[in-house]
Amino acid sequence: MSRRAPGDAGDDVGGVDDAEGAAMTLTEHLAELRTRIIRAALGVVLGAVFIIAFYDQVLDFLLQPYQRLCTRRGPEFCDPELFILDPIEGLATRLRIATYGGLILAMPIVLWQIWRFIVPALHAKEKKYAIPFIMSSVVLFLSGGAVAYFTVERALEFLISWAGEDVGQVFRVSSYISLVGIMFAAFGVGFLLPVLLVFLQLVGVTTPGALLRAWRYALIGIVVLAAFITPSGDPISLAMLSVPMMILYFTATLIGWLALRRRTPERA
């Protein structure tokens, strides 16, 4: 496989043909991977700095689902105040929120670096999908995060109700932030399923017909995957993640079929 040397000025969507670059050694591959990781990490750091600058507003936004639940069900159901039980927990929570937020803000940069690392191994027809790949991935990830955000309240209500009427609820702010962050990541990654399926169809790993024939197994696998990646394990989160993933599965199959149908006249 021939690739351009890392750091070339022609770091574009793929206008330079692979044949123009020299075959890279293992050391050069590792050097390029290091460059991509450093650039992605710098994007995450810049995003984290931005989150820290607006930490109070971000924390208030993250606490709203829990506070809405306590206001709706009353103080006898849950205490709207979250607590810190460790002297360093406040700093750890701030850094955790900054890391989660920085990764979300830097998502386009991270995806771009991933794409630029794998794109030389693709044909010219696959390289043109760079911008749609990144934009759709960002939109789907944020859509999954939005669904997770609005699921937190119902999921917490279900979990708290199972503790019993005589059990008081006192939550640590770090535990709550970890739950919200993991749910956001799980839903975001789950919503990226159609991007992966469309990509596999475009590069010829699978076909729309194969995906349709395996739809029963796919739906079962989606439910199992959703149950595995949802941190709370409650049926509400499971349904809110698995049902959209099922819809996105068939949507990705349709998109792949349309893309391959357009490609056939071009080849002819």
C-alpha positions, 0 to 999 in steps of 0.5 A: 500500500502506498501512502504520502509521507506524513506532514505533506502539504497535500493534506486534502480530501484525497486529490493526490493519487496514491501512486504519487506517494512512496511506500511507507515503512513501519516507522513512517506509519507509526510517525504519521499515527503519532502526528494524527493522535497529537493533533486530535489530542490538541483539539480535545485540550482546546475544547476542554479549556473552553468547557472549563471557562463555562464550567458553571453553565455546563454543570447547570445544564447537566443537572437539569434532568435530575433537578426536573425529576426532583421538582416533579416528584417532590423532595420525598422522592429525591433530593435535588442537591448533589453532594461532594464527599471527598476533598478532591472530588470537586476538582475531579468532577471539573476535570471529568466534565472538561474532558467529556466536553472537550472530546465532544467539541473536538469530534470533527477534528478527531474524525478528520484525523482518523479519516486522514490516516485511513484515506490513503488506503482507499480508492479515489471513489471512497475518498470523496466521501470524507466530508459526508462521513465527518458531517454525518458522524458528528450529527448522528453522535450529537443526536444520540447525545440529545436522546441520552440527555432527555432519557436521563430523567426517565431512567433515573426515575425508574431506578430510584423507584426500585430502591423502595419508598423508605430509602432516602436518595443521596447522590454524589455529583461525580457519580451523576456526571459519570452516569450522564457522560457514559450515557451520552457516549453510549448513545452517541456511539450507538447512533454511529451504526449507519455510518459504519454500515454505509461505509462497509457497503461502499467498500464492498465488505457487505451488500444491502441484500446481505443486510436485509437477509440478516435483519432478524439477527441484526435486530437481536444483536442491536438489542444485545449491544444496547443492553451491553453499552447502556450504563444504567441497565434500565429498560427505558434506556434500552428502548430509547437506544435500541429502537433508533438503532433499528431504524438507522439499520434499515436507513443505512441499508437504503442509503447503501442501496441508493449509493451503489445504484448510482455507482453502477451507471458511472462504472458503465 
